[in-house]
Amino acid sequence: MQIKLIAIGKTDNKQLQSLIEDYQKRLGFYIKFQLEIIPDIKKAKHLSETQQKEKEGELILAKAQKSDIIILLDENGKQMDSMAFSNYIQKHLNSGVKQIIFVIGGPYGFSDTVYKRANGKLGLSQMTFSHQMVRLFFIEQLYRGFTILRNEPYHHR
């Protein structure tokens, strides 16, 4: 299985980017992982929120195959602790799916088309975080999930 994280817009904070790269490297010991950045929509100021979500949605869905599982990182998604998330990952590993794609949307969230295509929604917290911080938090939790599955000491129970 491969895991892909799709995010809208680049990370301009070098310290955050360094941490993201560190966890990406760590994840490579467990699974094939890819972070794919979709550039910000050009001239977005001239678009309505709906138009911007639709354009971003088209770009997101163009990155997925029909057989891929798409999970949206969404404020209204199911929240779980790290142990439950590791079990969630394990279920997908056991399912035989080739690729699972987690998606961080743009500033206004996801289009209706993306919601309809998605196989699920996960919420990281009831708090609001910047889209750049969410990348780091999610990749760290993914790494933590694999260390839990391997019974490694990173996650103290």
ABEGO torsion letter per residue (X at the ends): XBBBBBBBEBBABAAAAAAAAAAAAAAAAABBBBBBBBBBBBGAAABBAAAAAAAAAAAAAAABBAABBBBBBBAABBBBBAAAAAAAAAAAAAAGBABBBBBBBBAAEBBAAAAAABAEBBBABABBBBAAAAAAAAAAAAAAAAAAAAGBAABBX
